[in-house]
Amino acid sequence: MKNIPSKFLKKDRIYPEKPNLINPSINDLIQYYSKSGAYNGGRLSEACKIYEKMIEEDVTICLTLSGALTPTGLGGFIVELIKKGLVDFIISTGANLYHDIHFALDLPVYQGDFRADDKELLKDKIVRIYDIFIPEETLLKTDIFIQKIFKKISPSKPVSSAYLHNYIGKELLELSKKPNYSILAVASENNVPIFTPSPGDSSIGMNLAKLKFHNEGIVIDTDLDILESTAIVKESDKTGAIELGGGAPKNFYMQTQPMLNQIMNIDKGGHNYFIQITADAPHWGGLSGATPSEAVSWGKIKPNQLKNDVVVYCDVTIAAPILFSYILSMNKKREKKNLFSQREDYLKKI
């Protein structure tokens, strides 16, 4: 009787991989993950390949940032991705953008220790983000900068958060000591729009709120954020996201498809590509842990997109630098889409 191999045994065999002992590279690491294909190393290798496909197919790529990732120094990778045209627009918490300003202004953020006594930190006027320490003076000087630049401008009508962040970026390019350290500054310089789902939920929003007492500053229209981000997706042939964490930034991007097909009766069929790095599990029912297959049921991701979506269950500070280092090591670059300049024209087309 002929031995018919199982349909489940079509992929390569796994062997103990011999490491490159001479000059190991990030590519060697990803190749090892790929050859094993096991666990979240395997998922990370898939993420690298999906990112490559998005670049090769000139997909409109959105990067979403949850929590407070910029204080870890991750912004340096994002700055390089923006410069090479490998990120087309960004959706972020306000906290990430507020802390990003510290680096442009050359204000210190320090390594800390999560075991520190928080009562002692309070006495020394130091705030803690898990194991990162930020002196209160860094916060206060950043607040002064934000209030100073927004006293200079009062648009005649409410604007989107993309306008707000582009303006901050322009001011950082002109006034700060180290604008190349800043996502906001480099995004402004490269016409990359940055949205935030909750403009009031950060120190940037708090400083804007204070200016209202004096009829100064900018009024943010969150409806414009929904419309502008949706217009970008509508006018793109293919769309995809790299989601760092979950939270509101994840949903704000994903909801652009239901906004089109459910609310506006414009069926794009869902996003084409999806990469998420998260520590959130799906069984708690929260959006942060929701899987790509669940997103298909909402019309957020196109069905039957095998190998075009992946979730890497890992700490973002571990997996994202590996993903970004791999892509940057491939020397990939694209013509920039200049979406900030085009977002209003896209909105008119709707």
N, C-alpha and C positions, 0 to 999 in steps of 0.2 A: 504493500500500500504506500502510495506516494505521500511524503511528509509535506503538507502545505503549511507554509509559515503563517503565523497569525497576522492579521491586519494591524495589530497593535505593536508589532515589532518591525516597523518600517524605518525607524530612525537609526542613527549611528549607535554603535556600542560605546559604552563608557569605559575609559581606561584611566589608571592613575597617571595624571599629567606630569611630565617632567618639566620643572620650572626652568626658565631662562636665568642662569646664574651669572651670566656675564654682564648684561645690560638690560634688565627687565624694563618693560614699558607698560604704559596704560593699555596699549593694544594687546600685549601679551595677557594681561589680566582679563580683559574682556573675551579674548579667544578661549581662555581657560573656562570662564563661565559658560561660554557658548557650547564648548565641546561636552561639558558635563550636562548643561541644561537643567541642573537640579536646583530646586528651592528658589530663593530670591536672588541668588547669583545668576541663575538662568533667566529670571525675569528681567534683571538689570541688563543682561546682554541683549534681550529682546527689545528693551527700551532704547538701547543704543542703535539698533538696526532700524527701529521705527523712526527715530529722529533723523537718521540718514535718509530714509525714504521721504520724509516730509520735506527735507531740503531739496532732494533730487526732483521731486514733483512740484516744487515751488508752491507748497501749501502755505496759506496764511497761518502763521504760528503764533499762538497766544501763550504767554507764560503767566501762571497764577502763583501768587505768593501769599501764604497764610501766616498767622501768628507774627512772631518777631524773628525773622531769619537774618535780616541785614546786620544785626549786632554781632553775628558769628563771623562776619567777614565774607559771606557768600557773594556779596555784591560785586566783588572783583571779577568773578566768573561771568556774571550777568552783563556787566559792562562790556566785556570782550565779545559776548554773543551779539549784543546790540550793534557794536561797531562792524561786525562781519555780516550783518543782515540776517542773522539766524534766529532773531526774535522780532516779530512784527508789531505786537502790542502786548501790554501788560495789564493784569488786574491784580491789585494788591490790597492788603489791609493798610490802613493809615499808619499803623505802628511801624511797619517796614519802611515807609517813606519818611516818616519823622526821624527815625534813627539813621536813615541813609544820609540825612542832612548833616549829622555830626561829623561824618568822615570828610565831606566836602569842606566844612569849616575848620577842619583839623582839630576837632575837639575830642578829648580822649574817651575811649571805651576800653575797659580792662578785662583781662582774664580774672575770674573770681573763683569761688568755691561754694557749692550748694550747701555745704555743712556750716557755713558762717552763721553767726548769731545775728539775726535780723534786727534785734533791738539795738545792738552795737552799730550795725550799718545805719540805722535810722539816726543815731546820735552823731555819726560821722558824715551825715548827709550824702549817703551813697545808696542808690537804688539797685535792686538785684533782679536780673532775668535769669533764673535758675543758677547757672554758674558764670554769669557775666555781670560785672560791676560797672555802673555808670555814675560818675560823680554828679551830684545835683547841679553843680556849676555848668556842666555840659548841657543839661536840659534847659537851664535858665538862659544861657547864651543862645541856644537854638531858638527858644521862644522869642527872644529879643529880635533875632534876625527875621523870623517869620512875620512878626508884627510890623517891623520896619518896612519890609518890602511890600506888604499889603496896604500900608497907609499911602503908598504911592499910586495906587490904582483902584478905581471904583467903576467897573463896567456898568453901562447903562441898563443892562438886563442880566438876569441870572445866567450862569454859565455851567458847563459840565465840569466834572472833576478832572477830565483830561485837559481842559483849558487851565484849570488851577495848577496842576502839576507841571504842565509845560511852562507856565509863567515862573514857578519856583525854580525850575531847571535853568531857565534863561538867566535869572538873577544869580544863581550859583555859578554859572559860567562866567559871569561878569565880575562878581564880587568875592567869591570864595577862594581860599588858598589852594585847594586840591580838588577841583571839579572832576578830574578824571577818576576820582575815587567814588563818585556818586552816580547811582542809577538814574536819578532825576535829571542831573545835568547832561549826562551822555544821551539819555533818551530824548531830551529836548533838542540837543544838537543834531540828532539823527532822525527827527520827525517820527519818533515812536510814541504813540499815545499811551498814557497810564491812567487807568480808571481805578476808583475805589468804591466798593458797594456801599460803604457806610462812612461818608465824609466826616460825620460828627464823632465817630468812634475812634478818636486819636487826639494827640496833642496838637496836630495841625488844625483839626476842627475846633478844638478848645480855644486856640488862639484866635481863630476867625470869629468865634462866638463873642469873645471879649470886645473885638473891634466894633461889633454891632451897637454897643452902648454909645459910640461916637459917630454912628452912621458912616463907618469906614469899612474897607475890605470888600470881599466878594461874596455874593450869594450863590450857593451851589444848587442847581436844579438836578435832582437825581433821576428825574424822568428823562432828561437829556442823555444821561449816562446809558440808560437802557436803550434809547433810540440810536445813539451813535455806535455803541458796540454791536447792536443788532444790524445796523446798516453795513458795518464792516463785514460781518459774516455774510450778509445777503450778496454783497458785491464780489465775494471771493469765490473762485472756482472750487477750491478745496480748502477745508479748514481742519485744524488740529490744535491740541493743547498739550502743554507740559505742566502738570499740576503738582506743585510742591506743597504737600499737605492737602487739606480740604477746606472746610469752612465756607464763609460767604464768597470769597474769590472763586472757588471752584464752581459753586452754583451760579454765580453771576455770569460766568462764561457759558456754562452748559445751558442756561435758560434762553440764550439767544435763539436756539432752534425752536423751542415751544413758542417763543414770542413771535416767530415768523409763521409757523404752521398752525398753531392753536389760536393765537390772538389776531394775526394779520392775514390769515388765509394765503400765505405764501409758502409753499412746501419745498424746502431744500433737502428734505430727506434725512437730516441729521449730520453731525460732524463726521469727518472721514477718519480722523486719527485721534488717539487718546493715550497719553502716558500719565500715570499718577504715581508719585512716591508718597507713601503714607504709613503711619503706624495705626490707623483706625481700621477696625474690623467691621464687616458688613452686618453682623448679626445684632448689633445694637440699634439698628434702624436709622441711624443718622446719615445725613447727606455726605459727611466727610468720608464715611466708609462704604458708601454705595458703589456697587460694581458697574463696569461698563455694560454688562448684560442688562442690569436693571435700568440703566439709562436708555437702552434701546426701547424699552416699553414706553418711555416718555417721548420718544421721537428725538432724543438728544444726540444719539449716536446712530449712524446707519447700521441696519442689520447686515449680517453676513460679512462683516469686516474682519475675517479671520486674519490674525497676525498684525492687525492694524491698531490693536489696543492692548494695553498691559497695565497691571497694577504691581508695583514693587513695594512689598511690605518691609519697610526699612526706615530708620532714622534719616530724615532728609539731609542732615549734615554729613552723613556717611555716603549715601548713594548719589546725591546731586553733584558733588564735586567729581565723582568718578564719571558719571554720564557726561557732564560738561567738558571734562578734560579729554575724554575720548573724542567727542565731536570737534573740539578745538584742535586736537592733535592731527585730525584728518585734513586740516587746512582748508576746510570748506568755507565758502563765502557766497553770498548772493547779492544781486542788485536790491537795494532797499526799496520797500513799498511806499514809504513816506505817508503812512496812514493818518498821521495827525493833520497834515495839510489837506487831505482828501476827505476827511470824515464828514464835513458839512455838505460837500457835493454828493456824497453817497446818501446822506439823509434826504436830500432833495429828490433823489431818484425814487426813493420809497413813496 
